[in-house]
Amino acid sequence: MNKPIRCLILSAAVASVAQAAPFMAIGDSAELFVTGTLAMRADDNIILAKEATSDVITDAGVGAELTFGKNSQTQGAITLRHVFTNYAEESKYNTNLFNGDVVAKFDDGKMKLGFNAGYHELNQNTVDVRGLIRRDVANVGANTEVGVSQITAAAGAVAYSRENYHPQGFVDSETVTVPLNFYYKWTPKVDLSLGYRYRDYKVNSGSALDSVDNFFSVGARGEFSPKLTGTFAVGYTQRRYAGNAGNRGLPGVDASFAYEVSPKTSFQLSASNDFGTSATGLQQKNLTINGLVTTKLNEEWSINGGLSYRGIKYDFQNTAGRTDDFWEANLGATYVLNANVSFVGGYTYRTFQSQLSETEFDNNVFSLALNVRY
């Protein structure tokens, strides 16, 4: 499934700050934090339409975070958050939404285990679904990696997600993903990989939109140079459609790298080439490239800039041959007042170009947020 638009600088609630003292210590290994966010956005196209509607939006969020397993082999966190969103002019879009996540991991040096679960109530636009459409997303997953020998390891995972749309005309869906990888230690810091990923996508409106993807890949992970780390997998993905709709294939890519430009500046790059299905049932081929530069000016100030691109090709029935291009650019700055309080400001520009001119849009967003964590 296609992920929601991500503004690298508007995710103010998770801005990194110095280590804060907890609201409450629970025993020797668990800590409870109370979190809060107050943010304002000036958005000149709140529903990402060709004919723009502007507004000023206020977000007020309260939450709690419980961390456990400090300095132990088993660690994790439970995060709960409720956000109240108010539109100054278009009050019909006002919402109060809940988000909850659980993550846990175990690592004894020989075996790695992980678990995650989440439930997110969303009311944000995506390139495919505009107009501030309300939906609920639930997910659960587990992963493991085991050393087979001194130079080999095997890893596997299973993930389930469900997406429910409240308005009519959108496709509720369920996705099961199972990636498997075998690693061979090529050098002390780099592992070669042989991988396979299975993905089963089903909808609740009949099997015509169901599909199964198989991705076969080779790749590597680790520290490729003293300043370059990351992971990549390249190969071939086949999508098999339900019924007699046939098969499609494309070169598959899944890559993520981090480069240390200097002790205070880092560059991150990720890329993906994969199939997707929109919430209206359109079959897609998505090429996505994301870049982000972050610089820490001093102990209080850091700045960042990002650029992302998504090229969409439609590949089924009456949409075959259509192409779209989506660009997003971000500039942001973070000021850390102390271990408990930070400020985040930013600007985002988005533009969408399509062979269907009525779907095109431009969008500018200015934002400022106050974050607290005690």
N, C-alpha and C positions, 0 to 999 in steps of 0.2 A: 504494500500500500504506500501511497505517497504521503510523506510526512508534512505537517503544517509548516508554513513559512516561519523561519526562525530569525528573529532580529538579535544579532549577537550582543547588542548593547542594551536592549530593552528587558533582558532577563535580569532585572535589577535585584530580585529577591535572593539570587544565588551568587551575588558578587563576593569574591574572595576577600576576606579580611584577615587581620592578624588573629592569633589564637585567643578566643574569648573565654573568660571564666564562666562556668555553667550557672544557670539559674538554681540548679539543685544537683548535688552529687548523690548517686544512689549506689552505695557500697564503694568498692575500690575500682570498679571497671565500667560503671555506667554513669552517664551525665545527661541531664535534661536541660535543654535550651528553649527559651521563648523567643520567637521571631516576629518581626513586623515590617511592613512596607507601606510607604505612602508615596504614590507616583502620580505625575500628571503628564499627559500627552496632547500635543496639538497635531491633529491628523487631518490632512486636506482631502482624504478620500477613504472614508471609514468602511465602505462596502466594496472597494476596489472595482468601481464601475467606470464606464467610459464617461458618463456624466457624473462628476464627482460631488459628494456631499461631505462637508467639513464639520469638525466638531472638536471640542476639548473634553478629554476623558480623564477621570480621576479613578485611580485604583487604590484601595485600602485593604491590605492583607494582614491577617493575624495567623500565627501558627505555632507549632511546637516541634522540636526535634529531639529524639532520644537516641543517643549513641551508646553502644555497649561493646564489650570485649577489648577495652583499651589495653594495649601491650600483650595481647594474647593471640593464639592461633585462629580463634573464631572472633570475627568482628562484624559489626553491622550498624544499621541506623533505621529508625522509623520516623518518617517526616509527614506531618499533617499541616494543611494550609487551607484557609478559607479567604477568598478574595471578593470584595464588594466593588463593582464597577459602575460608575455613574457617568452618563453622557449629558453634557450641559444643555444641548438642544434636542437631540434625538433620544428622549428618555425611554422610548419603546425598546431600546437595546440594553437597558440597565439589567445587570445580572448580579447574583451572588453565587459563586461556584466553589466547589470543594475539590481538593486534590490530596491524595494520600499515596505514599510509597514506602515499601519495605525492601531493604537490601541487606544481604548477609554473605559472608565469605569465610572459607576455611583454607588455611595454607600451612602445611607442616614441612614444606620443602620437597616432599615427594609427591603429594597429591594436592590438587586445588579443587575446591568445590565452591559453587556460587548459587545464590537464589535471589530472585527479585519478583516483586508483585506491585501492582499499582492500579489506581482508579482515578481518572482525571475527567472532570466536567469542563468542557471547552466551549467557547463561543467566539472563536477567532477565525479570520479568513484564511483560506489557502488559495493557491493559484487555481485549483479545480473547483473549490466550493466557496462562493463569495456571498456576501449579504449577512455576515455574522450569524451563521447557522449553528444552532445548539446541537452538541453531540456528546456522548459519553464514551470514553475509551478505557477498557479494562485489559490488563495484561498480566501474565505470570510466566516465569521462566526459570530454568535451572541449567547449570553448566558444570563440567568437570574436566580436569586434565590430569593425566597420570603418566609418570615416567615409566616407559617400558624397559629401557636400558639406560646406560650412561649417556648415550648419544641420540636416543629416540624417545618420543612422547606421543601420546594419543589424546585427542580432545573431542568432546562432543557436547551438544546442548539441545534443548528443546524449548521452544517459546510459543505461547498461545496469546493471541490478542483478539478482542472483540470490539467493534465500533458500531454504536447505535445512534442513528439520527432521529431527532424528534419530529422535524417537519416531514411532510409527504414529498415524494419525488426523489428521495435519496436512498442509497443502497446500504442497508445494514450488512455487515460482513464479519466473517471469522477467518483468521489466518493461523495456520500451524507451520512453524519453521523448524527444521532439524539440520543444523550444520555439523559436519564431521571433518576432522583434520588429523593428519599424521605429520609429525615434525621430525626432521633429521638435523642434528647439530653439525652444521657445515664448518663453522669456526666457533671459538669460545663465546662470541657475542651475536652470532647470526644463525637462525634456524631456517632451513628450507622446508616448504610445506607442500603437501598434496591434499586437496580438499574436495568435498562434495557437499552441496546444500540442497535440501528438499524443501519446497514451500507449497502448501495447499491452501488455496483461496476459495472460499465459499460465500455465497450471498443467500439472503432469506427470501428472495423474490423469484425463485426458480433457478434451475441449474444452467441456464443459457450463459451466465456470466462467470461460471466457475472455471478455474484453471489450476494447473499443476506446473510448477517450475522445477527444473533440474539444472544446477550449476556445477560444472566440473572445472577445477582450477589447479594451478600451480602457483607458488609464490614464496615469500620469505618474510621473516620478522626479526626485529632486534635492533642492534646498534650498528648501522652501516658505515659510520665514520664517527670520530669523536664528537661531532656536532649534529649528526643526522640519525634519528631513530624513527621507527615506524613499522608498518606492516602493509603487505599488498598481496592480492590474489588476482590473477588474470586467467581467463579461460573461455568457456562457451556455455551459454544459457539457452535451454530449450523450454518454451512454454507450450503446453498441450491444453487446448481448449476443450470444454465439455462437449459431449455429443459428437457430431461429425464436422465440427468447425475447423479441424485441422491443427497443425503445429506451426510455430514460428521459432526462429532462432536469432541470436545476436552475440557478438563478442562481449563477454562479461568482465567487469572490472570492479574491484572493491579495494580502495587504497586509502591510507592515512599516514601522513608524515609530519614530523616536527623537526625544525632546524634552528639551532641556537646561533643567531647572527652575532650576538655579543652576550656577555653575562647578564645584561638587562633587557635584551631584545630577542624575541623569538618569533618564528614564522611557522604557521601550521597550514598544511595543504591536504585536502581530501578530494577523492574523485570516485564516481560510481557510474556504471552503465548497466541498466537493469530494466526489466519489465515493470509495469505498474498498472493498476486499475483505479480509475477515479471513483468518487462517491456517486457519480451518475452513471457508472458502468462503462465508461470509455476505456478501451484497451490502449496502452501507451508503451512507448520505448523512451526511457528517460536517461539523458546524459547530464550528470550533475558534477560541478566543480566548485569547490569552496576554498578561499584563501583568507587567512587572518594574520595580521601583524600586531604584536603586543609589546609595548615598551614601558618599563618601570623607570620613571624619571627619578624618583627618590622614595623614601619610606612612605610618603603620603600619597603621591600622585602616580597614576599610570594612565596610558592612553592606548587606544587600539583602533585599527582600521581593517575593514573586511570587504571582500568582493565575492559574490557568488553568481553562478550561471546555471540555468536549467534549460536544456533543449528537449522539447517534447515532440515525438513523432507518433501519429495515430495510425493504428495498424489493424483495423477491424471494421468490416461492413462498410457503412456509408461514410465513415470518417477517414478511411484509408487515404494516405497521401497528404493529409493536413499536418503542418508543422507550426509550433509555437516557440517563442524565445522569451525567457524571463531572467531579468537581471536585478540584483539587489546589492546596494553599497551601503556600508555602515561606517560611521565615525563615532568614537565614544571616549569618555574620560571617567576615571574613578578617583575619588578623594577619600582616603581612610582617615577619619577623625581620630579614632582610637580602636581598640580591639572589639568594641561593641557597635560602633556607628560608622556608616560609610554613605557617601553620596555618589550617584551615578547619573551622568548626563550623556545625551547622544542625539545623533541625527541619522535617519534612514531614508534612502531613496530607492524606490522600486519602479520598474517599468516592464510592461508585458506587451509583446508584439505578436500578432497572429495573422494568418490568412483570413480569419474571420474578423474583420475590422471592428465589429460591434463588441467584441470581447476584450479589446485593448484597453489599457489603463496606465496612468502614472500616479505615483503616490509619494508624498513627503511627510515624514513624521519627526517632530522634535519632542524630546522626552527629558524629564528630570525626576529622580527618585531618591528617597531617603530610606535606608535599610538599617534595622537594628537587630541585634542578636545577643541575648543575655542568658 
